[in-house]
Amino acid sequence: LIESYAEKGLDVVIHHNDSVIFGLLGREDGSPVERRFTGKQGDWVSVFPITACVQGITTCGLRFPLVDATARRGTTLGTSNEMTGESAAVSIKEGFLLVVLTGASPS
């Protein structure tokens, strides 16, 4: 559902207890789309490719950073990461990526 709303230009954020879920939809021109979020050091962050392939994944502020990575649906690249401080960011160039934060909130 989040992907279908994103394709219509809407930003959907699901917040339940200490978890937040949001999506990132790449632009047609391939320029990066970034989302910054806040939390606490040690909060869990996982990214899941929803489309067959998500390209240009870059993260900062996480224990295991990704730089211009490619992930395919069903792979574990980007799961169970940790925030190294109080803020972090994820960006992508193509595809649709779901971001799940536990113990954090988007800003």
N, C-alpha and C positions, 0 to 999 in steps of 0.2 A: 504493500500500500504506500509506503513512504516513497518508493521510486516513482509510482504513478503520479503522486502529487508533485514531486520534484520536477517531473517532465512538464507540468503545468505552471511551473514557476513558483510553487509554494514551498515554504520551508516548514517541515513537520519535525517536531522534537517530541519524543515520548519520554516522560519522566515518571518513574515509579520507585518509591522508597529512595534508595541511594543509587539507582541506576538511571542513566540517560542514554537514549538511542537516537541517532540522527543519521542522515545520509548526505553523501556528496555526489553530485552529478557533474561529470565532465562537460566542458563546453565543446561545441561543434568545431571551433577553431583550434582546439588543443591547448589553449592557454590555461594555466593552472587555476584551480578553484581551491581556496583555502578556508579552513574552519579552525579557529582558535577556541580553546576551552580552558577552564580553571578547575583546580582540585587540590589534592594534597599529595605530597611525595609518597609513592608506594601505591596510589590508586591504580586499579587495573584498567587497561585500555586494549581493546581488540578491534581489528578492522577486518571486515569480511567482504570479499568481492561478490556482488550480486549478479552483475552481468558476467558473461563468459570470461571476459578478460578486463582487468582494470590496469591502465598504464599510467606511468608517471607518479606513482605513490611516493610521497616524501613526508617524513614525520620529523618533528623536532620536540625536544623536551621529554623524550621517552628513553628508557634504558637501552633498547635495541632499535636505533634509528634506521629508517629506510630512506634511500636516496634514489629517486627516479626508478623505483622498482616496478615490476610487472607481477601481478598476481592473478591466478585463474580461479574461477569458482570451484570450491571444494578443497582448496589447499589451506594449509595452516600458517602460511606466511602472514605475520602481523597479528597473530593471536597471543593472548596472555602477556602483553607488554606492561610496563610500569612507568608511571610518571616519575621524573627525577626531581621535580620541583612543584611549584604551584600553578604553572601554566604549560600548555603544550599546543601543538598544531598538527593538522593533517592536511595535505593537499594532494590533488590528483589532476591528471590531464584528460584522460578518457575513461569512460565507463561509469558504473555506479557502485559506490562503496558504502557499506553500512559501518558506522562507528558505534561501539558499545563501551560506555564508561561506567565503572562501578565505583561509587564514592565521589563522583565529580559532577559538575554542571557546565553546560556550554555558556560562552559569553559572546 
